[in-house]
Amino acid sequence: MATRTKQPSESRGHLLTETINTKSADLDALSVSAAFDVMNGEDQTVPQAVARAKPAIVQAIKLVADAWRAGGRLIYVGAGTSGRLGVLDASECPPTFRSDPKMVQGIIAGGRKALWRSIEGAEDEGSAVVAILREMKLNKHDVVMGIASGGTTPYVHAALGEARKRGAGTIFFACVPKRQVPADVDVDIRVLTGPEVLTGSTRLKAGTATKLTLNMITTLAMVQIGKTHGNLMVDLNSYACRKLVDRATRVVQQLTGRDREAAGALLRAARGKAKTAIVMGRLDVSRAEAEKRLAAVDGRLRAALGE
């Protein structure tokens, strides 16, 4: 039988995410229109809460980018909504940035089944995630980001503890103050979204804050390692579907000045790689030469073009 990891000492009833929101105290008595206004008003406070956590989020972006440059991985760990959002963000990176699926991974308490339905109790089984991380051969080049809106999830704290033992980078994300749930990590992100419209339902404001934060970390870390040119996706997998073929073709058009037919021909000659096609078109070189130039500057298109 798996051992249960001891939960942080602060009582869950005292946590910021578990306190009562006075603005929605009469939620069941409100009209749908009035209830909408309450919920929408509360949702509008989330971006400001994320902005207040900027210094820690910037630290996290730099830590992740450095890990990727060293060949490491970003591994999200969470339970429930937090775990699902980590898996979601990880799954969206390969089609957006043509990244190796191993580069960003998500671990959710309860495994794959927990993506579709709640598995109560899985968040308490800290030994389970330790076993997973050991099987993954977690090492000093990796970063583990524990996501726990309420801050106390034993599964997440067990993962961070194992990461520290193995010398991996550690990031903690929670929506409660550090004084309520301390964490011994390299980067400690606290997005204080306050009481939920439904008391304790952290799939609401806390979930939105989590999605915004994960979006920022992976997107801006990918930008740091050269996965974009300006705000254009130049490292996407154009062979994945017709939508991405169209997007890649338009990007090649924009950055080479060629018409659509010529841009499509460049993309095919580059075997679907938009970056390679752009270098070929801009510098009038072969695919092999374009790939060589990109490799010499760690895939940074701006540097390969001499901009």
Secondary structure in CASP SS format (residue, H / E / C, confidence):
PFRMAT SS
TARGET T0000
AUTHOR 0000-0000-0000
METHOD secondary structure of the structure
MODEL  1
M C 1.00
A C 1.00
T C 1.00
R C 1.00
T C 1.00
K C 1.00
Q C 1.00
P C 1.00
S C 1.00
E C 1.00
S C 1.00
R H 1.00
G H 1.00
H H 1.00
L C 1.00
L H 1.00
T H 1.00
E H 1.00
T C 1.00
I C 1.00
N C 1.00
T H 1.00
K H 1.00
S H 1.00
A C 1.00
D C 1.00
L H 1.00
D H 1.00
A H 1.00
L C 1.00
S C 1.00
V H 1.00
S H 1.00
A H 1.00
A H 1.00
F H 1.00
D H 1.00
V H 1.00
M H 1.00
N H 1.00
G H 1.00
E H 1.00
D H 1.00
Q C 1.00
T C 1.00
V H 1.00
P H 1.00
Q H 1.00
A H 1.00
V H 1.00
A H 1.00
R H 1.00
A C 1.00
K H 1.00
P H 1.00
A H 1.00
I H 1.00
V H 1.00
Q H 1.00
A H 1.00
I H 1.00
K H 1.00
L H 1.00
V H 1.00
A H 1.00
D H 1.00
A H 1.00
W H 1.00
R H 1.00
A C 1.00
G C 1.00
G C 1.00
R C 1.00
L E 1.00
I E 1.00
Y E 1.00
V E 1.00
G E 1.00
A C 1.00
G H 1.00
T H 1.00
S H 1.00
G H 1.00
R H 1.00
L H 1.00
G H 1.00
V H 1.00
L H 1.00
D H 1.00
A H 1.00
S H 1.00
E H 1.00
C H 1.00
P H 1.00
P H 1.00
T H 1.00
F H 1.00
R C 1.00
S C 1.00
D C 1.00
P C 1.00
K C 1.00
M C 1.00
V E 1.00
Q E 1.00
G E 1.00
I E 1.00
I E 1.00
A C 1.00
G C 1.00
G C 1.00
R H 1.00
K H 1.00
A H 1.00
L H 1.00
W C 1.00
R C 1.00
S C 1.00
I C 1.00
E C 1.00
G C 1.00
A H 1.00
E H 1.00
D H 1.00
E C 1.00
G H 1.00
S H 1.00
A H 1.00
V H 1.00
V H 1.00
A H 1.00
I H 1.00
L H 1.00
R H 1.00
E H 1.00
M C 1.00
K C 1.00
L C 1.00
N C 1.00
K C 1.00
H C 1.00
D C 1.00
V E 1.00
V E 1.00
M E 1.00
G E 1.00
I E 1.00
A C 1.00
S C 1.00
G C 1.00
G C 1.00
T C 1.00
T C 1.00
P H 1.00
Y H 1.00
V H 1.00
H H 1.00
A H 1.00
A H 1.00
L H 1.00
G H 1.00
E H 1.00
A H 1.00
R H 1.00
K H 1.00
R C 1.00
G C 1.00
A C 1.00
G E 1.00
T E 1.00
I E 1.00
F E 1.00
F E 1.00
A E 1.00
C C 1.00
V C 1.00
P C 1.00
K C 1.00
R C 1.00
Q C 1.00
V C 1.00
P C 1.00
A C 1.00
D C 1.00
V C 1.00
D C 1.00
V E 1.00
D E 1.00
I E 1.00
R E 1.00
V C 1.00
L C 1.00
T C 1.00
G C 1.00
P C 1.00
E C 1.00
V C 1.00
L C 1.00
T C 1.00
G C 1.00
S C 1.00
T C 1.00
R C 1.00
L C 1.00
K H 1.00
A H 1.00
G H 1.00
T H 1.00
A H 1.00
T H 1.00
K H 1.00
L H 1.00
T H 1.00
L H 1.00
N H 1.00
M H 1.00
I H 1.00
T H 1.00
T H 1.00
L H 1.00
A H 1.00
M H 1.00
V H 1.00
Q H 1.00
I C 1.00
G C 1.00
K C 1.00
T E 1.00
H E 1.00
G C 1.00
N C 1.00
L E 1.00
M E 1.00
V C 1.00
D C 1.00
L C 1.00
N E 1.00
S C 1.00
Y C 1.00
A C 1.00
C C 1.00
R H 1.00
K H 1.00
L H 1.00
V H 1.00
D H 1.00
R H 1.00
A H 1.00
T H 1.00
R H 1.00
V H 1.00
V H 1.00
Q H 1.00
Q H 1.00
L H 1.00
T H 1.00
G C 1.00
R C 1.00
D C 1.00
R H 1.00
E H 1.00
A H 1.00
A H 1.00
G H 1.00
A H 1.00
L H 1.00
L H 1.00
R H 1.00
A H 1.00
A C 1.00
R C 1.00
G C 1.00
K E 1.00
A H 1.00
K H 1.00
T H 1.00
A H 1.00
I H 1.00
V H 1.00
M H 1.00
G H 1.00
R H 1.00
L H 1.00
D C 1.00
V C 1.00
S C 1.00
R H 1.00
A H 1.00
E H 1.00
A H 1.00
E H 1.00
K H 1.00
R H 1.00
L H 1.00
A H 1.00
A H 1.00
V C 1.00
D C 1.00
G C 1.00
R C 1.00
L H 1.00
R H 1.00
A H 1.00
A H 1.00
L C 1.00
G C 1.00
E C 1.00
END
